[in-house]
Amino acid sequence: MPIPELAPSRLRAAGPLGLVLLLACGRTDMALVPSTGGDSSSSGESSSEDSGTTGGSTEGETDLPPTTISTSDTTFGDTTFGDTTFGDTTFGDTTFGDTTFGDTTFGDTTDEPIACGNGILEPGEECDPGEEEIGPDRACVPGCMLNVCGDAMPGPDEECDDGNMDEQDACLPGCQLASCGDGILWLGVEECDDGDGDDDDACHLDCTHAEAVAVTAGGNHGCALIDQGALRCWGNGNNGRTGHGSLDNVGDDEPVSAVAVVSLGGPVLQVVAGISHTCVRYSGGDVRCFGRSAEGQLGYGVPGDVGDDELPVASPLVPLGGPVDLLATGSGSFHGCARLSGGGVRCWGDAGAGRLGVPGITGFVGDDEPAGSIPLVDVGGAVEAMSTGAQHTCALLSGGTVRCWGSNTSGQLGLGLPGIVGDDESPAAVSPVPLGGAALEVVAGWYHSCARLDDGTVRCWGRGNNGRLGYGNTQWIGLTDTPADHGVVDVGGVVVSLTAGNAHTCARLDTGAVRCWGWGAQGQLGYGNLQDIGDDEVPAAAGDVPLGEAALQISAGSNHTCALLVSGQVRCWGNGGDGRLGYGNLDTIGDDETPASAGDVPLIPP
């Protein structure tokens, strides 16, 4: 096909883009000739020659230099038309894609995919620092997205990122690791987490629930040992027996939880309450006592009550001559006893009627001499447990024998003869109490005693008033007869622990149930009435004390009783005078309502 000639004037009129379009259409062999005439009106036609080059001149027109189109560098895709020259006019490098004519660029016509990791922030990317800076643990994660909390990729400022917003798992919604004390409960790991930094409230600093682990009832006060060794005491504050540095009663018009824990200088392992004093034992074997000191029951060898106008921690440790691994229980005594870690027994306080067990010792020990200044008690064997009454002491020896010493005016020593033991002879000089079997436990009330035998049965002796011995009568046992002469107390179940108060006794069964008998006029038996039990019926007839929950431990005071429940809570019943029950009032409980209805003693702040 012949190639038409195109005058330069037409080419100029088409402009560079026209040229490009022509060439893009494949007209790469086109020859262009210059126009003839400086004015287009002189000639409406252009002459054409059958060659690629035009030369010469036409009359009346300006001669132009030859115009050559070079197509050797023509590329389609990104299309480049070499260096195209028209006369003296050069149209640079012509490129399709980014199309450039000279210095003129016509947009970006490149249609390429976004490349995450090329270091260029492109549409659809939140970040692109370059491939080496992108990763699941970097600020910019794969896909060129910003690392944010909740995307399951722990970033540089995140401790964790599990991809969920669960507030109670190991990774918190703020992508911080859960930890005790952050105020957020970590399910399955923490029992509680209040985040307040207070170790004396309901949630410990280790994120476990605070609960009681032991309870003791004294004459008219009580104490509970909280797990991790804190102590809370309530009731009559005379002589400082509650350890709060004042004589104020606690629990009479405020809950026990409203008052601080007793300041003891460290955690304690054991607490025992006497009639008007309290003693604690530390893990290292030290002992500290507070309350009434008139009879030497604190053992410091100096006069003056402790805890009435100073905190117990301000007092020295009781000088007992060595570390202690067991304190005697007992609510009705003005004396105390301890087993030293070497096995020896030492008693101090009121020495009347031989109750300290050291021949020739009278008066008081511990009032103006240290408790450890007198000899050890010769019990005649290794001591497993001890309990103190109003005027006597009993010890359980290894092998199941029981020895008691002190006053026997009510038969409380169980020896079948009147008199005193321990005033001018050692307890070892007298035969063990005839029980008719091996004992596992012995407890001393004010004027009676009971033992739990290895078959889960119980035998009691001493003063029988109000049925406190539990035989269905008020007979005294131990003056002219022995416990072995009588049958076992019909408790109605297998007994696993005992406690004895002023004139009542309680047993905990293997079911966790509690049964009480004896004097009931102040509700201390807990049956919702004021009747004595055991005077004309057996304890089994009364059934279980309505506690509302199984008990782990029981403790009888003078006219009240407390139980530690399986929940770690404490419930008390009986005479409510002085706040000794701890409920923030003076109400008697157990006289016309049950202990279960009173609920838990509020020991621990919420």
C-alpha positions in Angstrom: 0.0 0.0 0.0 1.4 3.4 -0.9 2.4 5.5 2.0 0.8 8.9 2.0 2.9 11.9 2.4 2.2 14.2 5.3 3.3 17.8 5.1 5.2 19.1 8.0 2.5 21.7 8.5 0.0 18.9 9.1 2.5 17.1 11.4 3.0 20.2 13.3 -0.7 20.6 13.6 -1.1 17.1 14.9 1.5 17.7 17.5 3.7 15.1 19.2 0.8 13.1 20.4 -0.4 12.7 16.9 2.9 11.4 15.8 3.0 8.9 18.6 -0.5 7.7 17.8 0.4 7.2 14.2 3.4 5.2 15.0 1.5 3.3 17.6 -0.8 2.2 14.8 2.1 0.7 12.9 2.8 3.5 10.4 6.5 3.2 11.0 7.4 3.4 7.3 5.6 6.7 6.7 7.6 9.5 4.9 6.9 13.0 5.7 7.4 16.0 3.3 7.6 19.6 4.1 4.8 21.9 3.2 5.2 24.4 0.4 4.5 27.9 1.3 4.8 29.9 4.3 1.1 30.6 4.2 -1.3 27.8 3.9 -3.6 30.0 1.8 -1.0 30.1 -1.0 -1.5 26.4 -1.7 -4.2 24.1 -0.5 -2.3 21.0 -1.6 0.9 19.4 -0.7 3.0 17.6 -3.3 4.1 14.1 -2.5 7.0 12.1 -3.7 7.4 8.4 -3.7 10.4 8.4 -1.4 11.1 8.7 2.3 13.0 12.0 1.8 11.9 15.3 0.2 14.2 18.0 -0.9 14.5 21.0 -3.2 12.3 24.1 -3.1 9.0 25.3 -4.5 8.6 28.8 -5.7 7.3 31.2 -3.1 7.9 28.8 -0.1 10.6 28.5 2.5 13.0 25.7 2.2 13.1 23.3 5.2 15.7 20.8 6.1 15.0 17.2 5.6 12.9 15.6 8.3 13.7 12.0 9.3 11.8 9.7 11.5 13.9 7.0 13.1 12.0 3.9 14.2 14.9 1.7 15.2 14.2 2.1 18.9 10.5 1.6 18.9 9.2 -0.6 21.7 5.6 -1.5 22.6 4.6 -2.2 26.2 6.6 0.6 27.7 6.9 2.0 24.1 9.9 4.1 23.3 10.4 5.9 20.0 14.1 6.5 20.0 14.9 10.2 19.7 12.4 11.6 17.2 13.6 14.7 15.5 11.5 17.1 13.4 13.7 19.8 12.0 15.4 21.1 15.1 12.7 19.7 17.3 13.4 16.7 19.4 10.7 14.8 21.3 12.9 13.2 23.8 12.4 9.6 24.8 8.8 8.7 24.4 7.6 6.1 26.9 4.1 4.5 27.4 3.5 3.8 31.0 5.0 6.9 32.4 4.7 8.8 29.1 7.3 11.5 28.7 7.6 14.1 25.9 10.6 16.2 26.6 10.1 17.3 30.2 6.4 16.7 30.1 4.9 13.7 32.0 1.4 12.4 31.5 0.5 10.8 34.8 1.3 7.2 36.0 -0.3 4.7 33.8 1.5 1.7 35.4 -0.9 -1.0 36.7 1.4 -2.9 39.1 0.4 -4.7 42.4 1.1 -3.2 45.8 4.4 -4.7 47.2 4.4 -5.0 51.1 8.0 -4.8 52.2 9.4 -2.6 49.6 9.7 0.3 52.0 7.2 2.4 50.3 3.9 3.2 52.0 1.3 2.5 49.4 -2.5 2.6 49.3 -4.0 -0.2 51.5 -0.9 -0.3 53.7 -0.8 1.0 57.3 3.0 0.7 57.5 5.9 -0.4 55.3 9.4 0.0 57.0 10.9 -2.5 54.6 11.0 -6.3 54.6 13.6 -6.6 57.4 11.5 -4.6 59.8 8.3 -6.5 59.2 7.4 -9.5 61.5 4.8 -10.8 63.9 6.7 -9.4 66.9 7.4 -6.0 65.2 5.5 -2.8 65.1 4.6 -3.6 61.5 3.3 -7.1 61.0 3.0 -9.2 57.8 0.5 -7.6 55.4 1.9 -4.2 56.3 -0.6 -3.6 59.1 0.2 -2.0 62.4 0.7 -4.3 65.3 -2.2 -3.7 67.7 -3.3 -5.4 71.0 -5.7 -8.1 70.2 -4.2 -9.2 66.9 -2.7 -12.4 68.4 0.8 -11.2 67.6 2.7 -9.8 70.6 4.3 -6.5 69.6 7.3 -4.8 71.0 5.3 -2.9 73.6 3.1 -5.9 74.5 3.8 -8.5 77.2 1.4 -10.9 75.5 -1.3 -11.0 72.9 -3.6 -14.0 72.8 -6.1 -12.5 70.4 -9.0 -12.3 72.8 -10.4 -9.7 75.2 -10.9 -12.1 78.1 -10.3 -10.2 81.3 -9.8 -13.4 83.4 -7.1 -15.3 81.5 -3.3 -15.1 81.5 -3.2 -12.2 79.1 -5.2 -9.1 80.0 -7.2 -7.0 77.5 -4.3 -4.4 77.5 -1.9 -7.1 76.4 -0.2 -7.3 79.8 0.4 -10.5 81.6 -2.0 -11.3 84.4 -0.3 -11.2 87.8 -1.4 -11.3 91.4 -2.1 -7.9 92.7 -3.4 -6.4 89.4 -6.9 -6.3 90.7 -8.2 -8.8 88.1 -9.1 -12.3 88.9 -7.2 -14.9 86.9 -9.6 -17.8 86.7 -8.1 -21.2 87.7 -5.0 -19.6 89.1 -6.0 -17.0 91.7 -8.7 -17.4 94.3 -9.1 -13.6 94.6 -7.3 -10.4 93.5 -8.4 -7.2 95.0 -5.2 -5.3 94.1 -5.3 -3.2 97.3 -2.0 -4.4 98.8 -3.6 -5.2 102.2 -2.7 -8.6 103.6 -5.2 -8.4 106.5 -8.4 -8.3 104.5 -10.3 -11.1 102.8 -7.8 -11.5 99.9 -4.2 -12.1 100.8 -1.3 -10.6 98.9 -0.7 -14.0 97.3 -4.2 -13.9 95.9 -5.7 -16.6 98.2 -8.8 -16.2 100.3 -8.2 -15.4 103.9 -9.8 -17.8 106.3 -9.6 -19.0 109.8 -7.5 -22.1 110.6 -8.1 -22.3 114.4 -10.3 -20.9 117.0 -10.0 -20.7 120.8 -12.6 -19.7 123.4 -11.4 -18.3 126.7 -13.2 -17.2 129.8 -15.1 -14.4 128.2 -13.1 -13.7 125.1 -12.0 -15.6 122.0 -9.4 -15.6 119.3 -9.1 -17.0 115.8 -5.9 -17.8 114.0 -6.1 -16.7 110.3 -4.2 -18.5 107.7 -0.7 -17.2 107.2 -0.4 -16.5 110.9 -2.5 -13.4 111.7 -4.5 -13.3 114.9 -7.8 -11.7 115.6 -9.2 -11.5 119.2 -12.5 -10.2 120.6 -14.7 -10.1 123.7 -13.8 -8.7 127.1 -10.8 -6.5 126.9 -9.9 -6.4 130.6 -6.2 -6.8 131.4 -5.4 -6.6 127.7 -6.4 -10.2 127.1 -7.5 -9.4 123.5 -4.1 -7.8 122.8 -5.3 -4.5 121.3 -3.5 -2.2 123.6 -6.6 -1.1 125.4 -9.2 -2.3 127.8 -12.0 -1.9 125.3 -14.3 -4.8 124.5 -14.3 -5.9 120.9 -17.3 -7.4 119.1 -19.9 -5.8 121.3 -20.9 -2.9 119.1 -18.6 -3.5 116.1 -17.7 -6.6 114.1 -14.4 -8.2 114.8 -13.2 -7.2 111.3 -13.4 -3.6 112.3 -10.4 -3.9 114.6 -6.9 -4.6 113.5 -5.2 -7.9 113.8 -3.2 -8.4 117.1 0.3 -7.0 116.7 2.6 -9.9 117.4 5.6 -9.2 115.3 5.2 -12.1 113.0 3.0 -15.1 112.0 2.0 -17.5 114.7 1.2 -21.3 114.6 -0.9 -21.8 117.7 -3.1 -19.7 120.0 -4.7 -20.7 123.4 -7.0 -18.6 125.6 -7.2 -19.0 129.3 -9.7 -17.4 131.6 -8.2 -14.0 131.4 -5.0 -14.3 129.2 -3.9 -15.5 125.8 -0.7 -17.1 124.6 0.7 -17.7 121.1 3.4 -19.9 119.8 5.6 -18.9 116.8 7.1 -21.2 114.2 10.6 -21.0 115.8 9.3 -22.1 119.2 9.0 -18.7 120.9 6.0 -17.9 123.0 4.4 -14.6 123.8 1.5 -14.0 126.2 -0.8 -11.1 127.0 -3.6 -10.2 129.4 -3.8 -10.7 133.2 -0.4 -11.3 134.9 -1.3 -11.3 138.6 -0.9 -15.0 139.1 2.2 -15.2 136.9 0.3 -16.8 134.0 2.2 -14.6 131.4 5.5 -16.0 132.6 7.6 -12.9 132.1 8.8 -12.7 135.7 7.8 -9.0 136.0 4.6 -7.5 137.3 2.1 -5.8 135.0 -0.5 -6.8 132.5 0.4 -6.9 128.8 -1.9 -5.7 126.0 -3.8 -3.2 128.1 -1.9 -0.1 127.2 0.7 -1.5 124.9 0.7 -4.0 122.0 1.9 -7.5 122.7 4.8 -7.1 120.3 6.2 -4.6 122.7 6.6 -7.3 125.4 9.5 -9.7 125.5 9.2 -13.4 124.7 8.3 -15.7 127.6 11.6 -17.2 129.0 10.7 -20.9 129.1 14.2 -22.3 128.9 14.0 -23.4 125.3 11.9 -23.5 122.1 8.3 -24.8 122.5 6.5 -27.1 120.1 3.1 -27.3 122.0 1.0 -25.2 124.3 -1.6 -26.7 126.6 -5.2 -25.8 125.8 -7.6 -24.8 128.5 -10.1 -22.0 129.1 -10.5 -21.9 132.8 -7.0 -21.6 134.2 -4.7 -19.1 135.8 -1.8 -21.2 134.7 -0.2 -22.6 131.5 2.0 -25.4 130.4 4.2 -26.0 127.4 6.1 -28.9 125.9 9.6 -28.0 125.0 11.1 -29.2 121.7 13.2 -31.6 123.6 10.1 -33.3 125.1 10.2 -31.7 128.6 7.1 -30.1 130.1 7.2 -26.8 132.0 4.2 -25.1 133.7 3.9 -21.6 135.2 1.3 -19.4 136.9 -0.8 -20.2 139.9 0.9 -23.1 141.7 -1.9 -23.7 144.2 -3.0 -27.3 144.8 0.0 -28.8 142.9 -1.4 -27.8 139.5 2.1 -27.0 138.1 3.3 -30.5 138.9 6.6 -29.6 140.6 6.8 -30.8 144.2 7.4 -28.1 146.8 6.5 -25.2 144.5 3.8 -22.9 145.9 2.4 -19.5 145.3 2.9 -18.1 141.8 5.6 -18.8 139.2 6.2 -16.2 136.5 5.2 -13.2 138.5 8.6 -12.2 139.8 10.7 -14.9 138.3 10.9 -16.3 134.8 8.7 -19.2 134.0 11.8 -21.2 133.0 13.3 -20.9 136.4 11.6 -23.9 138.0 12.2 -27.6 137.1 10.5 -29.5 134.4 7.4 -31.6 135.3 8.1 -35.3 135.7 5.2 -36.7 133.9 6.6 -40.2 133.5 6.7 -40.4 129.8 6.7 -38.5 126.5 3.8 -36.0 126.3 1.6 -35.9 123.2 -0.9 -33.2 124.4 -1.9 -31.3 127.5 -5.0 -29.4 128.8 -5.4 -27.2 131.8 -8.5 -26.8 134.0 -9.3 -24.4 136.8 -7.2 -26.2 139.4 -5.7 -29.2 137.6 -3.7 -30.3 134.5 -3.9 -33.5 132.4 -1.4 -34.9 129.9 -1.7 -37.5 127.2 1.4 -39.7 127.0 2.6 -41.7 124.2 1.0 -45.2 124.3 -2.4 -43.8 125.2 -2.0 -43.3 129.0 -3.3 -40.2 130.7 -1.9 -38.5 133.8 -3.6 -35.7 135.7 -2.3 -33.6 138.7 -3.5 -30.8 140.9 -6.7 -30.6 142.9 -9.0 -33.7 143.0 -11.7 -32.1 145.1 -14.3 -32.9 142.4 -12.7 -36.2 141.1 -11.3 -34.3 138.1 -8.0 -36.3 138.4 -9.9 -39.6 137.9 -7.8 -41.5 140.4 -10.6 -42.8 142.7 -9.3 -41.1 145.8 -9.4 -37.6 147.2 -6.4 -35.4 147.7 -3.9 -33.4 145.7 -1.2 -34.6 143.3 1.8 -32.5 142.4 2.2 -30.6 145.6 4.7 -32.9 147.3 5.1 -35.6 144.6 5.5 -35.7 140.9 2.7 -36.8 138.6 4.9 -39.7 137.6 4.6 -41.0 141.1 0.9 -41.6 140.7 -0.7 -44.2 138.5 -2.3 -43.1 135.2 -6.0 -42.5 135.0 -7.8 -45.9 134.7 -9.7 -45.4 131.4 -10.4 -48.9 130.2 -8.6 -48.3 126.9 -5.9 -46.3 125.2 -6.6 -42.6 124.8 -5.9 -40.3 121.8 -7.0 -37.1 123.4 -7.6 -35.5 126.9 -9.4 -32.2 127.7 -9.8 -30.5 131.0 -12.9 -28.4 131.9 -13.0 -26.3 135.0 -13.8 -29.2 137.3 -14.1 -32.2 135.0 -12.1 -34.0 132.4 -12.8 -36.2 129.4 -10.8 -38.5 127.2 -11.3 -39.8 123.7 -10.3 -43.4 123.3 -8.8 -45.0 120.2 -12.1 -46.6 119.3 -13.8 -43.2 119.0 -15.6 -43.5 122.3 -15.5 -41.0 125.2 -15.2 -41.3 129.0 -15.6 -38.4 131.4 -15.0 -37.9 135.1 -15.1 -35.2 137.8 -18.0 -33.0 138.8 -21.2 -34.3 137.3 -23.5 -31.3 137.9 -25.8 -30.3 134.9 -24.9 -33.5 133.1 -21.5 -32.3 132.0 -20.1 -35.9 132.1 -22.9 -37.0 129.7 -24.0 -40.2 131.5 -27.7 -39.2 131.8 -27.2 -38.3 135.5 -25.4 -35.7 137.7 -23.2 -38.2 139.5 -19.5 -37.3 140.2 -16.9 -39.7 139.0 -13.3 -40.0 140.2 -13.5 -39.5 144.0 -14.1 -43.1 145.0 -14.4 -44.7 141.6 -12.6 -44.4 138.3 -13.7 -43.7 134.7 -13.1 -47.4 133.9 -15.8 -48.3 136.3 -18.4 -46.6 134.1 -19.4 -47.1 130.5 -18.6 -44.8 127.6 -20.6 -41.7 127.0 -23.4 -42.3 124.5 -22.6 -39.6 122.0 -24.3 -41.3 119.1 -21.3 -41.5 116.7 -17.6 -41.8 116.3 -15.9 -39.0 118.1 -12.8 -37.4 116.5 -12.2 -34.4 118.9 -13.4 -33.0 122.2 -13.5 -29.7 124.1 -14.6 -28.8 127.7 -15.7 -25.5 129.1 -16.8 -24.4 132.5 -19.6 -26.9 132.9 -20.2 -28.2 129.4 -18.6 -30.6 127.0 -18.7 -30.9 123.2 -17.7 -33.6 120.8 -17.0 -33.4 117.0 -18.0 -36.6 115.1 -16.3 -38.1 112.1 -19.2 -36.7 110.0 -18.3 -33.1 111.0 -21.4 -32.9 113.2 -21.1 -31.4 116.7 -22.9 -32.6 119.9 -22.8 -30.8 123.2 -24.0 -31.6 126.7 -23.9 -30.2 130.3 -25.0 -26.8 131.4 -27.2 -25.1 128.8 -28.7 -22.1 130.6 -26.8 -19.6 128.5 -27.3 -21.2 125.1 -23.7 -22.6 125.1 -25.0 -26.0 123.9 -26.5 -24.4 120.8 -29.8 -26.3 120.6 -32.0 -23.2 120.6 -33.1 -23.7 124.2 -31.8 -23.3 127.8 -32.0 -26.9 128.8 -29.2 -29.0 130.3 -28.4 -32.1 128.4 -26.8 -35.2 129.8 -28.4 -34.9 133.3 -31.4 -37.1 132.5 -30.7 -38.1 128.9 -27.6 -39.0 126.9 -26.0 -36.6 124.4 -27.1 -38.8 121.5 -30.7 -37.9 122.3 -30.1 -34.3 121.6 -28.8 -34.8 118.1 -26.5 -32.5 116.2 -26.0 -28.8 117.0 -27.5 -26.9 114.1 -24.4 -25.3 112.7 -25.4 -25.2 109.1 -22.1 -26.7 108.0 -19.6 -29.4 109.1 -17.0 -28.4 111.7 -13.3 -28.8 111.6 -12.6 -27.8 115.2 -14.5 -26.8 118.3 -13.5 -24.9 121.4 -15.5 -24.3 124.6 -15.1 -21.2 126.8 -16.6 -20.6 130.2 -20.2 -20.1 129.0 -19.8 -20.0 125.2 -18.6 -22.2 122.4 -17.0 -21.6 119.0 -16.6 -23.9 115.9 -14.3 -23.6 112.9 -16.3 -24.7 109.9 -15.0 -26.5 106.8 -15.5 -23.2 104.9 -12.9 -21.5 107.0 -15.5 -19.5 108.8 -16.2 -19.4 112.5 -19.6 -19.5 114.3 -20.0 -18.9 118.0 -22.9 -19.3 120.4 -23.8 -19.0 124.1 -23.5 -15.9 126.3 -23.0 -12.8 124.2 -21.8 -10.6 127.0 -18.8 -8.3 126.3 -19.0 -9.2 122.6 -17.4 -12.6 123.2 -19.3 -14.1 120.3 -17.9 -11.5 118.0 -21.1 -10.5 116.1 -21.0 -6.8 117.0 -23.8 -7.1 119.6 -24.4 -8.5 123.1 -27.0 -11.1 122.0 -27.0 -14.5 123.4 -27.2 -17.1 120.6 -28.4 -20.7 121.0 -31.0 -20.0 123.7 -33.9 -19.4 121.3 -32.2 -19.7 117.9 -29.6 -21.9 116.3 -25.9 -21.0 115.6 -26.7 -21.5 111.9 -29.1 -18.6 112.0 -26.5 -16.3 113.4 -24.2 -16.8 110.4 -20.5 -16.4 110.4 -18.5 -14.3 112.8 -17.3 -11.3 110.7 -13.6 -11.9 111.3 -12.1 -10.5 108.1 -12.7 -7.2 106.3 -14.2 -7.6 102.8 
